């Protein structure tokens, strides 16, 4: 994003071009997916596209990657 956009001093920043797996998602879809799946509030974001590497690592660790959950204007139960 435009680096001229102001941010607070500390560890923070702006994110664009969000993806869950290979699917591009909006910020609302991204946050909804995190909330519906009850992901802890500390998680890592990374620069670049690491989808293939993360899918392989999940397989090694026997972790099921999350599917995107499209945003709705009502509460959704976790699946």
C-alpha positions in Angstrom: 0.0 0.0 0.0 1.0 3.6 -0.2 3.8 4.0 2.3 2.7 7.6 2.9 -0.3 6.5 4.9 0.3 7.3 8.5 0.5 4.5 11.1 1.1 4.6 14.9 4.7 4.2 16.1 5.5 0.5 17.0 4.9 -2.9 15.4 2.1 -2.3 13.0 1.4 -1.6 9.4 -1.0 -1.8 6.5 -1.9 -4.9 4.5 -3.3 -5.3 1.0 -4.0 -8.2 -1.4 -5.1 -10.6 1.3 -5.4 -14.3 0.4 -6.6 -17.3 2.3 -5.0 -20.3 0.5 -5.0 -19.4 -3.2 -8.2 -17.3 -2.9 -8.1 -13.5 -2.8 -10.4 -12.2 0.0 -11.6 -8.9 1.2 -10.6 -7.5 4.7 -14.1 -8.4 5.9 -13.8 -12.0 4.6 -10.4 -12.3 6.3 -11.5 -11.0 9.7 -14.7 -13.1 9.5 -12.7 -16.2 8.7 -10.5 -15.5 11.8 -13.5 -14.9 14.0 -15.7 -17.8 12.9 -12.8 -20.2 13.3 -12.0 -18.7 16.7 -8.3 -18.1 15.9 -6.4 -16.7 18.8 -5.8 -13.0 18.6 -2.0 -13.4 18.1 -1.2 -14.7 14.6 1.5 -14.1 12.0 1.2 -12.4 8.7 4.0 -12.7 6.2 5.2 -10.8 3.1 4.9 -12.6 -0.2 2.9 -15.7 -1.3 3.9 -18.7 0.9 0.7 -20.7 0.2 2.4 -23.8 -1.1 5.0 -23.9 1.6 2.3 -23.4 4.4 0.1 -26.1 2.9 3.1 -28.5 2.9 4.0 -27.6 6.5 0.4 -28.1 7.6 0.5 -31.6 6.0 3.6 -32.4 8.0 2.0 -31.2 11.2 -1.4 -32.8 10.4 -3.1 -29.4 10.5 -6.1 -28.7 8.4 -5.8 -25.3 6.6 -8.7 -22.9 7.0 -11.1 -22.3 4.2 -12.2 -18.7 3.7 -15.6 -17.9 5.3 -17.4 -15.1 3.4 -18.5 -12.2 5.5 -22.2 -12.0 6.4 -24.0 -9.3 8.4 -25.0 -11.7 11.1 -23.2 -14.0 13.5 -22.0 -17.3 12.1 -21.5 -20.5 14.0 -18.0 -22.1 13.7 -18.0 -25.1 11.5 
